[in-house]
């Protein structure tokens, strides 16, 4: 193959997809088995947190593939509780924000998980457990039993439509949950207020749904099976309504918390880090009990380099030189890594998705050149791809983080430099900058705090390039 053919092959087979859902058929070739993955596989963790594009979906899909195709985790039975592509299962919402509360959302999650179990379990488990036969009979009476052919979307929509028949449940702000699923607040027991529609009056309460989940866990023990329910794509739930999104996330975490002690049924949740922080920021009952079950996906420079090299080796062979050795004063890979680095909540981070998108753009640039180089990608193509990538990454951040665009538009309009003082930011945004705008900027990874020197903050280079923020010089005060 000549260089153009090699680049074209890389573009279509190694760096042509930006989401794990789109390249799930290639995951067996490309997936990198990191420490996070191996610890998850061992059962050490149930909640996997990570930035968008960090590899959460890839981990879920690869785990499921290995279970189906290679008999990994054969002492477990894995169930996908969401569609891996296309329209999200959880698109249908509680009727509106005024109708939504944590109790209704708790009912939704528990009912949905029971409905998922009902249609996906193999028939032999019911022959091994009398408890599961009784459990099956109770779910049928409650209208929560579905056949294997029923789509997950149908099950979720059925649960939500029934819940939307409930009158709004009024609860105080100190709403909490008992270990058995009862609802409390200030020592007062709360009950759901049901619709006058007879078909809706018998919707089970949270404590009844919890009892059914306990039955399932007991039955799985009798059948000598451990069930893992895998749940992903939760960042697509009600993105346009932050209040409902927060309610849904908090109730999901509460659902998980009350399932933690189950021995034979495990809920495995893959969730964006910022959504977890939002759901727990104002306090969450027994939050410290969740942390031992949480792992956070993190990629360092060496890990990402191995991921990229594996893709190149799988497609073209290990003898191919992909990146130039040096750019400027250091290695080309360091040049890429430093420019793509973000600082979410003060942590240095680069996601696999961002690297793949950037290299996709660089390959397209290289294919437009006629020149031959010692490596497939030249310093020229990498440099010319960065401005294009920075604009794409900025638009992605706008879509992911509410309120970010207004803040960065103001910063760009003021002509700030890539390093700024806190006093300058407070001059623009007011004395509440630290509690408002700074929190949003940190969530997006747009800047980091500096501990030394005359400046207090430095913008991530990818944002600084997109916003055309200049580097500070000695004459600059801002």
C-alpha positions as CSV (number, residue, x, y, z in Angstrom):
1,X,0.0,0.0,0.0
2,X,1.1,3.5,-0.7
3,X,0.8,6.3,1.8
4,X,-2.6,7.5,0.6
5,X,-4.0,4.0,0.8
6,X,-2.6,3.5,4.3
7,X,-4.1,6.8,5.5
8,X,-7.4,5.9,3.9
9,X,-7.4,2.5,5.7
10,X,-6.6,4.2,9.0
11,X,-9.4,6.7,8.5
12,X,-12.1,4.2,7.8
13,X,-10.9,1.3,10.1
14,X,-9.1,2.9,13.1
15,X,-10.1,6.5,13.5
16,X,-13.4,6.9,11.7
17,X,-15.8,6.5,14.7
18,X,-16.2,8.8,17.7
19,X,-18.5,6.7,19.8
20,X,-18.1,3.1,21.1
21,X,-21.7,2.4,20.0
22,X,-20.7,3.0,16.4
23,X,-17.6,0.8,16.4
24,X,-18.8,-2.0,18.7
25,X,-17.9,-4.6,16.0
26,X,-14.3,-3.4,16.2
27,X,-14.0,-3.4,20.0
28,X,-12.6,-6.9,20.1
29,X,-9.7,-5.6,18.1
30,X,-9.1,-2.3,19.6
31,X,-10.2,-2.4,23.3
32,X,-7.4,-1.8,25.8
33,X,-7.8,-3.8,29.0
34,X,-6.9,-1.2,31.6
35,X,-6.7,-1.5,35.3
36,X,-10.3,0.0,35.6
37,X,-11.6,-2.7,33.3
38,X,-9.9,-5.6,35.1
39,X,-11.1,-4.3,38.5
40,X,-14.7,-3.9,37.2
41,X,-14.6,-7.4,35.7
42,X,-13.5,-8.8,39.1
43,X,-16.7,-7.4,40.6
44,X,-14.8,-4.8,42.8
45,X,-16.9,-1.9,41.5
46,X,-20.5,-1.3,40.5
47,X,-20.5,2.4,39.4
48,X,-18.1,3.5,36.7
49,X,-17.6,7.2,36.4
50,X,-15.8,9.1,33.6
51,X,-15.9,12.1,31.3
52,X,-17.8,11.9,28.1
53,X,-15.6,10.0,25.6
54,X,-13.5,8.4,28.3
55,X,-14.5,4.8,27.4
56,X,-17.5,4.0,29.7
57,X,-19.6,2.6,26.9
58,X,-16.7,0.8,25.4
59,X,-16.1,-0.9,28.7
60,X,-19.7,-2.0,29.0
61,X,-20.0,-3.2,25.4
62,X,-16.7,-5.1,25.5
63,X,-17.7,-6.7,28.8
64,X,-20.9,-7.9,27.3
65,X,-19.2,-9.1,24.1
66,X,-16.7,-11.1,26.1
67,X,-19.5,-12.7,28.1
68,X,-21.5,-13.7,25.0
69,X,-18.6,-14.7,22.6
70,X,-15.7,-15.8,24.8
71,X,-17.5,-17.2,27.9
72,X,-15.9,-14.6,30.2
73,X,-17.8,-14.2,33.5
74,X,-19.7,-17.5,32.8
75,X,-20.6,-17.7,36.5
76,X,-22.7,-14.5,35.8
77,X,-25.8,-13.7,33.7
78,X,-25.5,-10.3,32.1
79,X,-28.5,-8.2,31.0
80,X,-28.3,-4.9,29.1
81,X,-30.8,-2.4,30.5
82,X,-30.5,0.1,27.7
83,X,-30.2,0.1,23.9
84,X,-26.6,0.4,22.7
85,X,-27.5,2.7,19.8
86,X,-30.3,4.6,18.2
87,X,-33.1,6.2,20.2
88,X,-32.4,6.1,23.9
89,X,-34.6,3.8,26.0
90,X,-35.1,6.6,28.6
91,X,-36.5,9.3,26.3
92,X,-40.0,9.3,27.7
93,X,-40.2,11.5,30.8
94,X,-42.4,12.0,33.8
95,X,-45.1,14.3,32.5
96,X,-43.4,17.6,33.4
97,X,-41.2,19.1,36.0
98,X,-44.0,19.9,38.3
99,X,-45.1,16.2,38.2
100,X,-41.7,14.9,38.8
101,X,-40.3,14.0,42.3
102,X,-37.9,11.6,43.7
103,X,-40.5,9.2,44.9
104,X,-42.1,8.8,41.5
105,X,-38.6,8.4,39.9
106,X,-37.8,5.7,42.5
107,X,-40.9,3.9,41.5
108,X,-39.9,4.3,37.8
109,X,-36.4,2.8,38.3
110,X,-37.5,-0.1,40.5
111,X,-40.4,-1.0,38.2
112,X,-38.2,-0.7,35.1
113,X,-35.5,-3.0,36.5
114,X,-38.1,-5.6,37.4
115,X,-39.5,-5.4,33.9
116,X,-36.0,-5.8,32.4
117,X,-35.4,-8.9,34.5
118,X,-38.8,-10.4,33.6
119,X,-38.1,-10.6,29.9
120,X,-34.4,-11.5,29.8
121,X,-33.9,-14.4,32.2
122,X,-33.5,-17.9,30.8
123,X,-36.3,-20.4,31.5
124,X,-34.1,-22.8,33.4
125,X,-33.7,-20.4,36.3
126,X,-37.5,-20.7,37.0
127,X,-37.2,-24.5,37.1
128,X,-34.5,-24.2,39.7
129,X,-36.3,-21.8,42.1
130,X,-39.8,-21.9,43.6
131,X,-39.2,-18.3,44.8
132,X,-38.7,-17.1,41.2
133,X,-41.9,-18.8,40.1
134,X,-43.8,-16.9,42.8
135,X,-42.0,-13.7,41.8
136,X,-43.0,-14.2,38.2
137,X,-46.6,-14.7,39.2
138,X,-46.6,-11.5,41.2
139,X,-45.1,-9.4,38.4
140,X,-47.8,-10.7,36.0
141,X,-50.5,-9.5,38.4
142,X,-48.9,-6.1,38.6
143,X,-48.5,-5.7,34.9
144,X,-44.7,-5.7,35.1
145,X,-44.1,-9.0,33.3
146,X,-42.8,-8.7,29.7
147,X,-41.9,-11.2,27.1
148,X,-38.3,-11.5,25.7
149,X,-39.5,-10.0,22.4
150,X,-40.6,-6.8,24.0
151,X,-38.2,-3.9,23.4
152,X,-36.7,-2.2,26.4
153,X,-38.1,1.1,25.2
154,X,-41.7,-0.4,25.5
155,X,-41.0,-1.5,29.0
156,X,-39.8,2.0,30.1
157,X,-42.6,3.8,28.3
158,X,-45.2,1.5,29.9
159,X,-43.8,2.2,33.4
160,X,-43.7,6.0,32.8
161,X,-47.2,6.2,31.3
162,X,-48.6,4.4,34.3
163,X,-46.7,6.7,36.7
164,X,-48.0,9.7,34.9
165,X,-51.4,8.6,36.0
166,X,-50.4,9.2,39.6
167,X,-51.2,12.5,41.2
168,X,-48.2,14.6,42.2
169,X,-46.7,13.4,45.4
170,X,-46.0,16.3,47.8
171,X,-42.9,15.9,49.9
172,X,-40.7,18.1,52.0
173,X,-37.2,19.0,50.9
174,X,-35.7,16.7,53.5
175,X,-37.2,13.7,51.6
176,X,-35.3,10.4,52.4
177,X,-35.7,6.7,52.0
178,X,-35.7,3.9,54.6
179,X,-33.7,0.7,53.9
180,X,-36.9,-1.1,52.9
181,X,-37.9,1.6,50.4
182,X,-40.3,3.6,52.6
183,X,-40.3,7.4,52.1
184,X,-39.5,9.6,55.1
185,X,-39.0,13.3,55.8
186,X,-38.7,14.9,59.1
187,X,-39.8,11.7,60.7
188,X,-43.1,11.7,58.8
189,X,-44.0,8.7,56.5
190,X,-45.0,9.8,53.0
191,X,-47.5,7.9,50.9
192,X,-48.2,8.2,47.1
193,X,-51.5,9.8,46.2
194,X,-53.0,7.7,43.4
195,X,-55.2,8.6,40.5
196,X,-59.0,8.0,40.6
197,X,-58.5,5.8,37.5
198,X,-59.1,2.3,38.8
199,X,-56.5,0.9,36.4
200,X,-53.9,2.9,38.1
201,X,-54.8,2.6,41.8
202,X,-52.9,-0.7,42.2
203,X,-49.5,0.6,41.1
204,X,-47.1,-0.9,43.7
205,X,-45.5,1.4,46.3
206,X,-41.7,1.6,46.6
207,X,-41.7,-0.8,49.6
208,X,-43.6,-3.4,47.5
209,X,-41.3,-3.0,44.6
210,X,-38.3,-3.4,46.9
211,X,-39.8,-6.6,48.3
212,X,-40.1,-8.0,44.8
213,X,-36.4,-7.1,44.2
214,X,-35.5,-9.0,47.4
215,X,-37.5,-12.0,46.1
216,X,-35.5,-11.9,42.8
217,X,-32.2,-11.8,44.7
218,X,-33.3,-14.7,46.9
219,X,-34.5,-16.7,43.8
220,X,-31.2,-16.2,41.9
221,X,-29.4,-17.6,44.9
222,X,-31.7,-20.7,44.8
223,X,-30.9,-21.0,41.1
224,X,-27.2,-20.6,41.8
225,X,-26.9,-17.6,39.4
226,X,-25.6,-14.1,39.8
227,X,-27.2,-11.4,37.6
228,X,-25.5,-8.3,36.5
229,X,-27.8,-5.5,35.1
230,X,-25.7,-3.1,32.9
231,X,-26.9,0.4,32.5
232,X,-25.4,3.1,30.2
233,X,-26.3,6.2,28.0
234,X,-27.8,8.0,31.1
235,X,-26.4,11.3,29.9
236,X,-29.2,11.3,27.3
237,X,-32.0,11.5,29.9
238,X,-33.9,14.8,30.0
239,X,-30.9,16.9,29.1
240,X,-33.0,20.0,28.5
241,X,-34.5,20.0,32.0
242,X,-31.8,20.0,34.7
243,X,-34.3,19.7,37.5
244,X,-35.9,16.5,36.2
245,X,-32.4,15.2,35.2
246,X,-31.2,15.7,38.8
247,X,-34.3,14.0,40.2
248,X,-33.9,11.0,37.9
249,X,-30.1,10.6,38.7
250,X,-30.6,10.9,42.4
251,X,-33.4,8.3,42.4
252,X,-31.2,6.0,40.3
253,X,-28.4,6.2,42.8
254,X,-30.9,5.6,45.6
255,X,-32.1,2.6,43.8
256,X,-28.5,1.3,43.6
257,X,-27.9,2.1,47.3
258,X,-30.7,-0.1,48.4
259,X,-29.5,-2.9,46.1
260,X,-25.9,-2.9,47.3
261,X,-26.3,-5.6,49.8
262,X,-27.9,-8.0,47.4
263,X,-25.6,-11.1,46.9
264,X,-27.0,-12.4,43.6
265,X,-28.3,-9.3,41.7
266,X,-25.9,-6.4,40.9
267,X,-26.8,-3.1,39.2
268,X,-23.8,-1.9,37.2
269,X,-24.1,1.8,36.3
270,X,-21.9,3.7,33.8
271,X,-22.3,7.4,34.4
272,X,-20.7,10.7,33.4
273,X,-18.7,12.1,36.3
274,X,-20.3,15.6,36.2
275,X,-23.8,14.1,36.4
276,X,-22.8,12.1,39.5
277,X,-21.4,15.3,41.0
278,X,-24.6,17.2,40.2
279,X,-26.8,14.5,41.7
280,X,-24.9,14.5,45.0
281,X,-23.7,18.1,45.3
282,X,-26.5,19.1,47.7
283,X,-26.2,16.1,49.9
284,X,-27.1,12.4,49.4
285,X,-28.1,10.0,52.1
286,X,-25.2,7.7,53.1
287,X,-23.1,9.0,50.2
288,X,-20.0,7.6,51.9
289,X,-21.5,4.1,51.5
290,X,-21.3,4.5,47.7
291,X,-17.6,5.4,47.3
292,X,-16.2,1.9,47.9
293,X,-18.3,0.8,44.9
294,X,-17.1,3.5,42.5
295,X,-14.2,3.5,40.1
296,X,-13.3,6.5,37.9
297,X,-11.9,6.0,34.4
298,X,-8.6,7.9,34.0
299,X,-6.2,7.9,31.1
300,X,-2.6,9.0,31.4
301,X,-0.3,9.8,28.5
302,X,1.3,6.4,28.3
303,X,-2.1,4.6,28.4
304,X,-3.5,6.7,25.6
305,X,-0.4,6.2,23.5
306,X,-0.8,2.5,23.8
307,X,-4.5,2.7,22.8
308,X,-3.6,4.7,19.6
309,X,-0.6,2.5,18.7
310,X,-2.7,-0.7,19.1
311,X,-5.2,0.7,16.6
312,X,-2.4,1.5,14.1
313,X,-0.8,-1.9,14.6
314,X,-4.0,-3.8,14.2
315,X,-4.8,-2.1,10.9
316,X,-1.4,-1.6,9.3
317,X,1.1,-3.6,11.3
318,X,3.6,-2.7,14.0
319,X,6.4,-1.7,11.5
320,X,4.5,1.5,10.4
321,X,5.7,4.8,11.8
322,X,2.6,6.8,12.4
323,X,3.6,10.0,14.3
324,X,6.7,12.1,13.7
325,X,9.3,11.7,16.4
326,X,9.5,15.3,17.4
327,X,7.6,18.6,17.2
328,X,9.1,21.8,18.4
329,X,11.2,21.1,21.5
330,X,9.8,17.7,22.4
331,X,8.1,14.5,21.3
332,X,5.2,14.8,18.9
333,X,2.9,12.7,21.2
334,X,3.6,15.1,24.1
335,X,2.7,18.0,21.8
336,X,-0.6,16.3,21.1
337,X,-1.4,15.3,24.6
338,X,-0.6,18.7,26.1
339,X,-2.9,20.5,23.6
340,X,-5.8,18.2,24.1
341,X,-5.6,18.2,27.9
342,X,-8.6,19.5,29.9
343,X,-8.9,20.1,33.7
344,X,-12.3,18.9,34.9
345,X,-12.6,19.7,38.6
346,X,-8.8,20.4,38.6
347,X,-7.8,16.9,37.3
348,X,-5.6,16.7,34.2
349,X,-7.5,14.6,31.6
350,X,-7.5,13.7,27.9
351,X,-10.2,11.4,26.6
352,X,-9.8,8.7,23.9
353,X,-12.6,10.2,22.0
354,X,-10.8,13.5,21.7
355,X,-7.6,11.9,20.6
356,X,-9.4,9.8,17.9
357,X,-11.3,12.9,16.6
358,X,-8.1,14.9,16.5
359,X,-6.2,12.2,14.6
360,X,-9.1,11.8,12.2
361,X,-8.8,15.5,11.3
362,X,-5.0,15.2,11.0
363,X,-5.3,12.3,8.7
364,X,-7.7,14.2,6.5
365,X,-5.2,17.1,6.3
366,X,-2.4,14.7,5.5
367,X,-4.4,13.1,2.6
368,X,-4.7,16.5,0.9
369,X,-0.9,16.8,0.7
370,X,1.1,15.3,-2.2
371,X,4.4,15.1,-0.2
372,X,5.9,11.9,1.2
373,X,7.3,11.8,4.8
374,X,9.1,9.3,6.9
375,X,5.9,9.0,9.0
376,X,2.3,8.8,8.0
377,X,1.4,12.0,9.8
378,X,3.6,15.1,9.4
379,X,4.1,18.0,11.9
380,X,2.3,20.2,9.3
381,X,-0.9,18.1,9.4
382,X,-1.0,17.9,13.2
383,X,-0.5,21.7,13.5
384,X,-3.2,22.5,10.9
385,X,-5.7,20.0,12.5
386,X,-5.5,21.6,15.9
387,X,-7.5,24.8,15.2
388,X,-10.2,22.8,13.5
389,X,-10.3,20.4,16.5
390,X,-10.4,23.1,19.0
391,X,-13.5,24.6,17.5
392,X,-15.2,21.2,17.4
393,X,-14.2,20.6,21.0
394,X,-15.6,23.9,22.1
395,X,-19.0,23.2,20.5
396,X,-19.0,19.8,22.2
397,X,-18.4,21.5,25.5
398,X,-21.3,23.9,24.9
399,X,-23.6,21.0,24.3
400,X,-22.4,19.1,27.4
401,X,-22.3,21.9,30.0
402,X,-25.1,24.2,30.6
403,X,-24.2,27.9,30.9
404,X,-20.7,27.5,29.5
405,X,-21.3,29.2,26.2
406,X,-22.5,32.5,27.8
407,X,-19.4,32.6,30.0
408,X,-16.9,31.9,27.3
409,X,-18.6,34.3,24.9
410,X,-18.1,37.0,27.5
411,X,-14.5,36.1,28.1
412,X,-13.8,36.1,24.3
413,X,-15.6,39.4,23.9
414,X,-13.4,41.0,26.6
415,X,-10.2,39.9,24.8
416,X,-8.7,38.1,27.8
417,X,-5.5,36.3,27.7
418,X,-5.0,32.5,28.3
419,X,-3.8,33.3,31.9
420,X,-5.9,35.6,34.1
421,X,-6.2,36.9,37.6
422,X,-9.2,36.2,39.8
423,X,-9.7,40.0,40.2
424,X,-10.2,40.3,36.5
425,X,-12.8,37.5,36.4
426,X,-14.6,39.1,39.4
427,X,-14.6,42.4,37.6
428,X,-16.4,40.8,34.7
429,X,-18.7,38.4,36.5
430,X,-19.1,39.9,39.9
431,X,-18.0,38.8,43.4
432,X,-20.0,35.6,43.0
433,X,-17.6,34.3,40.3
434,X,-16.1,31.6,42.4
435,X,-19.5,30.1,43.3
436,X,-21.1,30.4,39.9
437,X,-19.0,30.8,36.7
438,X,-15.9,29.2,38.1
439,X,-17.8,26.0,38.9
440,X,-19.2,25.8,35.4
441,X,-15.7,26.4,33.9
442,X,-14.2,23.7,36.1
443,X,-17.0,21.3,35.2
444,X,-16.1,21.8,31.5
445,X,-12.4,21.4,32.2
446,X,-11.9,24.8,30.6
447,X,-9.3,26.1,33.1
448,X,-7.1,25.1,36.0
449,X,-6.1,27.1,39.1
450,X,-2.5,28.2,39.3
451,X,-0.7,27.9,42.7
452,X,2.3,30.0,41.8
453,X,3.1,33.2,39.8
454,X,1.1,36.3,39.2
455,X,-1.9,34.7,37.6
456,X,-4.7,32.6,39.3
457,X,-6.1,30.7,36.3
458,X,-5.0,29.2,33.0
459,X,-7.3,28.2,30.2
460,X,-6.9,24.8,28.7
461,X,-5.0,25.3,25.4
462,X,-7.8,23.7,23.3
463,X,-10.3,26.3,24.6
464,X,-7.7,29.2,24.4
465,X,-7.1,28.3,20.8
466,X,-10.8,28.2,19.9
467,X,-11.5,31.5,21.6
468,X,-8.4,33.0,20.2
469,X,-7.1,33.9,23.7
470,X,-3.5,35.1,23.4
471,X,-0.6,34.1,25.6
472,X,0.1,36.7,28.3
473,X,3.2,38.9,28.0
474,X,4.9,41.1,30.6
475,X,2.8,44.1,29.7
476,X,-0.6,42.3,30.2
477,X,-2.4,42.8,33.5
478,X,-5.5,40.7,32.8
